[in-house]
Amino acid sequence: MARILLIDDDEQFRMLLRKMLEKAGYNDIEEANDGSMGVKLFRQHPFDLVITDLIMPDKEGIETIIELTGENPQIKIIAMSGGGRVGPQDYLETAKRLGASRTLAKPFNYSELVDTVHELLSE
Amino acid sequence: MSIPDQPNSEQFLRIIMDNMVDMVNMLDANGIFYFVSPSHERILGYRPEEMIGTNAYEYLHAEDKERVVSSFINSLATGIAHEIFRFRHKDGRYMWLEASSNLIYDSQGIFAGVVVGSRDVTKRKEAEERLRESEENFRSIYNNAIDGIFQSTPEGRFLSVNQAFARIFGYASPEEMITAIADISVHYYVNQEDRKRYVKILEEQGSIEGFEFKARRKDGKEIWISNNTWTIYDINDRIIRFEGSVKDITEQKSLALQLLQAQKMEAVGTMAGGIAHDFNNILSSMIGYTELAMCEPDEKERLSDLQQVLRSCDRAKSLISRILAFSRISAVDRRLVDLSNPVREAVKLLRSATPTTIQIRLNIASNDTTAMADLTQMHQVVMNLCTNAVHAMRETGGVLEVNLTPLDAGQDNALTSPDFKPGPYLLLEVKDTGHGMDDTIVKLIFDPFFTTKGASEGTGLGLSVVFGIVKGHDGHITVQSKPGRGTTFSVYLPRIQATAPQETDPGQKVAGGSGESILFVDDEEMLVKLGRGMLMKLGYTVSDVTDSSLALEMFMEDPETYDLVVTDMTMPCMTGLELVREIRKIRPEIPAILCTGYSELINEEKAKQAGFNRFILKPVHFRELADAVRDVLAEQKTI
């Protein structure tokens, strides 16, 4: 079973992601409330997939993606974002260029999340 | 005292010649010098013997020769000539001489030459020349100036205006403008009060700089003018006239407005980014939990998912209040609150987002921490100050200290600020051990858009909003900082010596009805359904309608059926206010509750003035609606 790391500063949303993923059969999930903690957890245990928010206090997502791909260039990352100065696509484009395998613009629904995760993990 | 011997005539002449200031010379009929007084050497540099035998004509300036000769010829008839001309000095430069000549005749009465008396008037001529040049310069400046220049009487007539002045105001010439404007106050000023103010300042101060007012052009168009004026007095200190210059600043004014608009748009753009981000997060939770709830077979789990949806709705509602707080048009909800709660909550939130290298210390007084305040705004103040403090220490780590203590400010420990009144205060201190700031930055930190953070880290609006909130609570904020020695923000809020009421327990049973009939009107179908659902659950009978005109018809059909009207404000056809007015014509005593989102048209005070018994701001909470309906119906029963 794939091990998944969730990084998001929004606790309510993290809980939701966990619940959705668990419903889809992914039960090996760890959570981090910001990039620093995410990177720390990643160094401690290997993960098959990282799902990270982009706009977070302290260490934001783009920086986190750079560090994670530095640790493991093959790591599969889904970047999520709800906005930026112009719109969510702005940050997501950058994230994709810097190593995110897939992007999800918030708000997204259950099947968008689960389909993306399935697809990426079966590659 | 002895009198000198009487000199003979030759001696006498010599004494005069040697001592005279002016020059005398004699020319023969051909213009050749045969007598030259010694004073020539002092004035023109020539010794008499150098000039004797030479022709006077040779010494004249080329431009003056013709005029001098012609004057001499004329003198043959009149016997006398008077002329001013340039004469060459021995060193080559020309001197201005003023000369008078008389004809000399020999013993037979034949013309033999002239005797010329002359004086050096170079200095006078140069002064005259300078004056002429200066007048020419002035005239040139006056005529070619881009700014309008004027002289006017204190009573309000133009004495003179230059070409530019006339051009600015659309007149063909200065003369046309002077004639057309018979009364400056009436024909020139758009607002006569401006003219009165202008004259008053000049009477009191004698001059004015950059006086801005709206003036009227010949074609009636209004333009903005900036005016500099000084006053000219007579010897008795009475004002004779005003003189000055004017500039058309209409374009500048419009540019300033455009700039202001651009800044506003930039702020809106920045905010829109932040709002989108927060809203999308909230929407994600709403969508996700709703989806989960829809396919959740276990009722307990489903309820838990739905609670999360409701929590998201609360977050959205709070976000709206924050946006409104930002734009300063919020319906601020100030009530008696224990400030220790928002401070504790904000710090709790912050802990999860703060690196472990930063230690957080929270010291809150055990009692006496009540103030009249808006909870959302207080939360915002603490969050903002703490976030800045954390930011200042994020690289080095350090200690964040948040203190909330009661303070009785007397004369001795009051702030130096002139509007700080002694009395009971609550002091909120946010201290960090970060990089600190120098005086230049300290002066700027409350300015909107000022930030030391990078582009993606902050808008620079935070502290200016904090400042606005503190001032809005009749409080004060000060900052102490030194580079490398941390920063302390001190917020003083007026303390209320009372205990804040406890927050209502959300789990507490809500007040229900017993079949009272409610007419519920809102043009949004979804909200009507929601309202009906809530009210029916509470035990009321509900007639709902999305069209306000139809609502009125329904009411008129059977006015006695209804116990209460709950209506939205902004609706097509008829507003909530109009609807209730019409309904009250039939049943003046029927109670009404207004539910509305933010609207410039209505606020709580206006709603009450308009006769509504309660005002609820959307989005409406179940409990809020339940309480309002119950209270209004109870009041009705006691009447």
Interface residues (C-beta under 8 A of the other chain):
Chain A: D9 D10 E11 Q12 F13 M15 L16 L17 K19 M20 K23 N33 D34 S36 I55 P57 D58 E60 S81 G82 G83 G84 R85 V86 G87 P88 A105 K106 P107 F108 N109 Y110
Chain B: G269 T270 G273 G274 I275 A276 H277 D278 F279 N280 N281 L283 S284 S285 M286 I287 G288 Y289 E291 L292 D305 Q308 R311 S312 R315 S352 A353 T354 P355 T387 R394 S456
